[in-house]
Amino acid sequence: MFKSFFMSDKSSETLTAKFIEELTKVRKERGISHEKLAEKTGLSRSTISFTESGRTMPTVLTCVRIAKALGIRIGDLFNKFDK
């Protein structure tokens, strides 16, 4: 019964990969290092690195902080999800 409310592992992996791809692309386009992004967000460099490598998934608050530091809307990090 509850299964329909949760994504399959494959769907989750796909969404995670798209999120990571977009985050990395935007960060690199802006010429911002992990270190600088960490400084701008108040997060640790390892949090930024682990997020981009897929070792951890960020909380919504972390996504908001990253988006703000990159000068984009949080939705921009997720814009490829429906493509």
C-alpha positions as CSV (number, residue, x, y, z in Angstrom):
1,M,0.0,0.0,0.0
2,F,2.7,2.5,0.9
3,K,5.0,1.5,-1.9
4,S,3.3,3.9,-4.4
5,F,4.3,6.9,-2.2
6,F,8.0,6.2,-2.5
7,M,10.3,6.3,-5.5
8,S,12.0,3.2,-6.7
9,D,15.7,3.0,-6.2
10,K,16.3,3.6,-9.9
11,S,14.1,6.7,-9.9
12,S,15.8,8.0,-6.8
13,E,19.3,7.4,-8.3
14,T,18.2,9.2,-11.5
15,L,17.0,12.2,-9.7
16,T,20.1,12.3,-7.5
17,A,22.3,12.2,-10.6
18,K,20.4,15.0,-12.3
19,F,20.6,17.1,-9.1
20,I,24.4,16.5,-8.8
21,E,24.9,17.3,-12.4
22,E,23.1,20.6,-12.2
23,L,24.8,21.6,-9.0
24,T,28.2,20.9,-10.3
25,K,27.5,22.6,-13.7
26,V,26.3,25.8,-12.1
27,R,29.1,25.9,-9.5
28,K,31.7,25.4,-12.2
29,E,30.1,27.9,-14.6
30,R,30.4,30.5,-11.9
31,G,34.0,29.6,-11.2
32,I,33.3,28.7,-7.5
33,S,35.4,26.1,-5.8
34,H,34.1,23.8,-3.1
35,E,36.0,25.8,-0.6
36,K,34.5,29.1,-1.7
37,L,31.0,27.6,-1.9
38,A,31.4,26.3,1.6
39,E,32.5,29.7,2.8
40,K,29.5,31.4,1.1
41,T,27.0,28.9,2.5
42,G,28.4,28.4,6.0
43,L,28.7,24.7,5.3
44,S,31.8,22.6,5.5
45,R,33.8,21.9,2.4
46,S,33.3,18.2,2.9
47,T,29.5,18.7,2.9
48,I,29.8,20.4,-0.5
49,S,32.1,17.7,-1.8
50,F,30.0,14.8,-0.4
51,T,26.9,16.3,-1.9
52,E,28.5,16.7,-5.4
53,S,29.9,13.2,-5.2
54,G,26.6,11.7,-4.2
55,R,27.8,10.4,-0.9
56,T,25.1,12.4,0.9
57,M,21.9,14.1,-0.1
58,P,21.4,17.6,1.2
59,T,18.5,18.7,3.3
60,V,16.1,21.3,1.9
61,L,17.8,24.0,4.0
62,T,21.2,23.0,2.6
63,C,19.8,23.2,-1.0
64,V,18.4,26.7,-0.2
65,R,21.8,27.8,1.2
66,I,23.6,26.5,-1.9
67,A,21.2,28.0,-4.3
68,K,21.4,31.4,-2.6
69,A,25.2,31.2,-2.6
70,L,25.2,30.4,-6.3
71,G,22.8,33.3,-7.0
72,I,20.0,31.1,-8.3
73,R,16.6,29.9,-7.2
74,I,16.4,26.5,-5.5
75,G,14.1,25.3,-8.3
76,D,17.0,25.9,-10.8
77,L,18.9,23.0,-9.1
78,F,16.0,20.7,-9.8
79,N,15.0,22.0,-13.3
80,K,16.1,18.9,-15.1
81,F,13.9,16.5,-13.1
82,D,11.0,16.7,-15.5
83,K,13.1,16.3,-18.6
